[in-house]
Amino acid sequence: QVKLVESGGGLVQPGGSLRLSCTASGSIFNIYLRRWYRQAPGKSRELVATITSNDSTNYADDVKGRFTISRDNAKNTVYLQMNSLKPEDTAVYYCNVLRQGFNYWGQGTQVTVSS
């Protein structure tokens, strides 16, 4: 079992920045992928960013150049740095890890971008 806890969400103005954190505990070995998803009201859940065990990264087209995913293995933590935030980035953001063919999810953290 893997437990994921997100933090760092909140209310920011357009053009502002936030850094989300996701800390894992439990069976934290043999993790294959670490990912961030988001879901806005009335929308389907969207894959935002992925980082592999070899530190290869991938991003959704609408966040490229603005968001950066990274990890700190010593702290068992994955980060999502979000810059130049737009109102359309408003959503609940979820941390996800893929381990031995099974997906584990955090509870989500709310990000609101508004004046």
ChimeraX attribute file (.defattr): number of C-alpha atoms within 10 A of each C-alpha:
attribute: neighborCount
match mode: 1-to-1
recipient: residues
	/A:1	9
	/A:2	18
	/A:3	16
	/A:4	21
	/A:5	17
	/A:6	22
	/A:7	17
	/A:8	14
	/A:9	18
	/A:10	14
	/A:11	14
	/A:12	18
	/A:13	14
	/A:14	17
	/A:15	13
	/A:16	14
	/A:17	16
	/A:18	18
	/A:19	16
	/A:20	21
	/A:21	21
	/A:22	25
	/A:23	18
	/A:24	19
	/A:25	13
	/A:26	9
	/A:27	11
	/A:28	13
	/A:29	11
	/A:30	10
	/A:31	16
	/A:32	15
	/A:33	19
	/A:34	26
	/A:35	25
	/A:36	25
	/A:37	19
	/A:38	22
	/A:39	19
	/A:40	16
	/A:41	9
	/A:42	6
	/A:43	9
	/A:44	9
	/A:45	15
	/A:46	14
	/A:47	17
	/A:48	23
	/A:49	23
	/A:50	22
	/A:51	21
	/A:52	17
	/A:53	12
	/A:54	8
	/A:55	13
	/A:56	11
	/A:57	16
	/A:58	16
	/A:59	19
	/A:60	13
	/A:61	9
	/A:62	11
	/A:63	16
	/A:64	12
	/A:65	11
	/A:66	13
	/A:67	20
	/A:68	20
	/A:69	24
	/A:70	20
	/A:71	19
	/A:72	10
	/A:73	8
	/A:74	6
	/A:75	9
	/A:76	14
	/A:77	18
	/A:78	23
	/A:79	22
	/A:80	23
	/A:81	14
	/A:82	19
	/A:83	17
	/A:84	15
	/A:85	22
	/A:86	16
	/A:87	15
	/A:88	12
	/A:89	20
	/A:90	20
	/A:91	21
	/A:92	18
	/A:93	27
	/A:94	25
	/A:95	28
	/A:96	23
	/A:97	26
	/A:98	17
	/A:99	18
	/A:100	11
	/A:101	8
	/A:102	11
	/A:103	12
	/A:104	14
	/A:105	18
	/A:106	19
	/A:107	14
	/A:108	22
	/A:109	21
	/A:110	18
	/A:111	22
	/A:112	20
	/A:113	19
	/A:114	16
	/A:115	8
